[in-house]
Amino acid sequence: MKALVLTYDRYRPLADHMIHTYGKLWPDNPFSFRIPHQKLAGKNEHNREYISCPADIKGSILRLLSDLDDDEWVYWCIDDKYPDQLDVPGIRRVMEWMRTVDDTSVSGVLCCRPQKLMKQKHLTEEVIQLPGGINLLGRKNYKCIWIHQFLRVKVLKHLFESFPNVISDAKTMDHLKDQVEKPADHRLFVTDHSLAVYGESASRGVLTQNCYQSLLDNDMPLPEWHSGETEKENFLGRPATGVKKGWRRLLHKWR
């Protein structure tokens, strides 16, 4: 499965770190990462494809999508997130179900349920029951679209084609996405409980404490632009503070 990476040359260390952590937590993952670049090309490998793209965000993503069929499933993975914990058997069950779905209106599955998607105002009444005790809950809008997830190509095309050609910075897209109406036949879902926890890599160009530590723990280079300062820890999909240890024990059982 093609994994589309939203990144650019300056953030290559974060993209490399993200891909590395997938390999570490899910050694036989099915992803072939499509990595956009401007001047900083890389060596194509079995799980990495470097594609020359425009410097602008919209042009870069539309270039990555240009040769893909609208109904093809891809894995959407932005460089400012990386997997911290994965329930691989659970995610595989989701993928096995996706392969059996003939209805192309089923267009996205997010396997991480952060606090924002605990709010009913972002959910529909639709529930799909999967084997293994996994339920999929319908999503009303593009809330949490920047978290890593399975999407059909048409979802990303519609979203980015709706954006203006000039996007000042990635943070601006958080506001822009709320102005785009999600087509009724682009049905998005989220698992009722998190099968994945993602760490934030950076906040407004500053490494988070957790990403900084993960880079060191994995013997990976720090970005040249790292100033020595870090932002606070930030993880998506973890239960509320106070149950972190029990959550880690549960993940250990999954593995």
C-alpha positions in Angstrom: 0.0 0.0 0.0 1.3 3.4 -0.9 1.9 5.7 2.1 1.8 9.4 1.2 4.1 11.6 3.3 3.3 15.3 3.7 6.8 16.7 4.1 9.5 18.9 2.5 13.3 19.0 2.4 13.8 20.9 5.7 11.7 18.3 7.6 13.4 15.2 6.1 14.8 14.1 9.4 11.3 14.0 10.8 10.0 12.0 7.8 12.9 9.6 8.2 12.2 9.2 11.9 8.5 8.6 11.3 9.3 5.9 8.7 11.9 4.3 11.0 9.4 4.1 13.9 6.9 2.2 11.7 9.7 -0.2 10.8 10.5 -0.7 14.4 7.0 -1.1 15.7 5.6 -3.0 12.7 8.6 -4.7 10.9 6.5 -6.3 8.2 4.3 -3.3 7.6 2.8 -3.1 4.0 3.7 0.5 3.3 5.7 1.9 0.4 6.3 5.5 1.4 6.0 8.2 -1.3 8.3 11.0 -0.1 8.1 14.4 -1.9 11.3 16.4 -2.3 12.5 19.6 -3.9 16.3 19.5 -4.0 17.0 16.7 -1.5 16.4 13.5 -3.4 17.0 10.1 -1.9 17.7 6.6 -3.0 14.6 4.6 -4.0 14.2 1.4 -2.0 11.5 -1.3 -1.7 9.6 0.8 0.8 10.6 4.3 -0.3 10.0 6.3 -3.4 11.3 9.9 -3.7 9.2 12.1 -6.0 10.1 15.5 -7.2 7.4 17.9 -6.2 6.7 21.6 -6.2 7.6 23.5 -3.1 4.1 24.5 -2.3 2.0 22.2 -0.1 -1.0 21.9 -2.4 1.1 21.3 -5.5 3.2 18.7 -3.7 0.3 16.6 -2.5 -1.5 16.8 -5.8 1.7 15.6 -7.5 1.9 12.6 -5.2 -1.7 11.8 -6.1 -1.6 12.5 -9.8 -1.1 8.9 -11.0 -3.4 7.2 -8.5 -7.0 6.0 -9.0 -9.6 7.9 -7.0 -10.8 4.8 -5.2 -7.4 3.4 -4.4 -6.7 3.0 -0.6 -3.5 4.8 0.6 -2.0 5.5 4.0 -1.9 9.2 4.8 1.1 9.9 7.1 2.3 13.4 7.8 5.9 14.0 9.0 4.8 15.9 12.2 3.3 12.7 13.6 5.1 9.4 14.3 3.8 6.1 15.8 4.6 5.6 19.4 2.5 2.5 20.1 0.6 0.2 17.6 -1.8 -2.6 18.1 -0.6 -4.3 14.9 -3.1 -7.3 15.1 -6.0 -4.9 15.5 -4.8 -2.7 12.6 -4.4 -5.7 10.4 -8.0 -6.7 11.2 -9.1 -3.3 10.0 -7.1 -3.7 6.8 -8.5 -7.1 6.1 -12.0 -5.7 6.4 -11.1 -2.8 4.1 -10.1 -5.2 1.4 -13.6 -6.8 1.5 -15.5 -3.5 1.1 -17.0 -3.1 -2.3 -18.8 0.1 -1.4 -16.4 2.9 -2.4 -18.3 5.4 -0.3 -16.4 3.9 2.6 -13.5 6.2 2.2 -11.4 6.5 5.4 -10.5 4.7 8.6 -8.6 6.4 11.5 -7.3 3.8 14.0 -6.5 6.5 16.6 -9.3 8.0 18.7 -8.0 11.3 20.2 -10.0 13.4 22.6 -11.4 15.6 19.9 -13.2 12.5 18.4 -14.7 11.6 21.8 -17.1 14.5 21.2 -20.4 13.4 19.6 -20.7 16.6 17.6 -17.9 15.3 15.3 -19.6 11.9 14.9 -22.6 10.5 13.0 -24.9 7.7 14.3 -23.4 5.2 12.0 -21.6 2.2 13.5 -19.9 -0.7 11.7 -19.0 -3.8 13.7 -15.8 -5.6 12.7 -14.5 -8.9 14.0 -12.4 -8.9 17.1 -14.5 -6.4 19.0 -13.6 -3.3 16.9 -16.4 -0.9 16.0 -16.1 1.9 13.5 -17.8 5.2 14.2 -18.9 7.5 11.4 -17.2 11.0 11.3 -19.1 14.1 10.2 -16.2 16.2 9.0 -12.5 16.4 8.5 -11.6 16.7 12.2 -8.3 14.9 12.9 -7.6 14.5 9.1 -3.9 15.2 9.8 -3.5 12.1 12.0 -2.1 9.0 10.1 -5.0 7.1 8.6 -6.3 5.0 5.7 -8.0 7.1 3.0 -9.1 6.7 -0.5 -7.3 8.9 -2.9 -10.5 10.9 -3.7 -10.7 12.2 -0.2 -7.3 13.8 -0.3 -7.9 15.1 -3.8 -11.2 16.8 -2.9 -9.7 18.3 0.3 -6.5 19.7 -1.3 -8.2 20.8 -4.5 -10.6 22.9 -2.3 -7.6 24.7 -0.7 -6.3 28.0 -2.2 -3.1 27.6 -4.3 -1.1 29.6 -1.8 -1.0 28.2 1.7 1.3 30.2 4.0 2.2 27.4 6.3 0.9 23.9 7.3 -0.8 25.2 10.4 -3.1 27.3 8.2 -4.6 24.1 6.8 -6.2 23.4 10.1 -8.5 26.3 9.6 -8.9 25.7 5.9 -10.1 22.1 6.4 -13.0 23.4 8.5 -14.2 25.4 5.5 -14.5 22.4 3.2 -17.7 20.5 3.0 -17.2 16.7 3.1 -19.1 15.0 0.4 -21.8 12.6 1.6 -20.3 9.7 -0.3 -16.9 10.2 1.3 -17.7 8.3 4.5 -15.0 8.5 7.1 -14.7 6.4 10.3 -12.7 6.2 13.5 -12.2 3.1 15.6 -14.2 3.2 18.9 -10.9 2.8 20.8 -7.4 3.6 19.8 -5.4 0.9 18.0 -2.5 3.4 17.6 -0.9 6.2 19.6 1.0 8.9 17.7 3.5 11.4 19.0 3.6 14.9 17.7 7.0 15.6 16.2 7.1 19.4 16.3 5.0 22.4 17.1 5.4 25.5 15.0 8.9 24.5 14.0 10.1 23.4 17.4 10.8 19.8 18.3 8.5 18.3 21.0 10.2 16.7 24.0 9.0 13.3 23.1 10.3 13.5 19.5 13.6 14.9 20.7 14.0 11.9 23.0 12.8 9.4 20.4 15.4 10.7 17.9 18.1 10.2 20.5 16.8 6.8 21.6 16.9 5.7 17.9 20.4 7.1 17.2 18.9 9.4 14.6 20.3 12.8 13.7 18.5 15.9 15.0 17.4 18.4 12.4 19.9 21.1 11.6 17.3 23.7 12.6 16.9 22.3 16.1 17.8 25.2 18.5 18.1 23.1 21.6 14.7 24.2 22.9 11.7 21.8 22.9 8.0 22.0 23.2 6.1 20.0 25.8 5.2 16.3 25.2 2.2 15.6 23.1 0.7 12.3 22.2 -2.6 11.5 20.4 -4.8 8.5 21.2 -3.7 7.9 24.8 -6.3 7.6 27.5 -6.5 10.3 30.0 -3.5 11.0 32.2 -3.2 8.6 35.2 -3.7 5.4 33.2 -0.6 5.6 31.0 1.1 2.6 32.8 -1.9 0.4 32.4 -2.2 1.4 28.7 1.5 0.4 28.1 0.9 -3.0 29.8 -2.1 -3.6 27.5 -0.1 -2.7 24.5 2.6 -5.2 25.6 0.0 -7.9 25.7 -1.2 -7.0 22.1 2.3 -7.4 20.9 
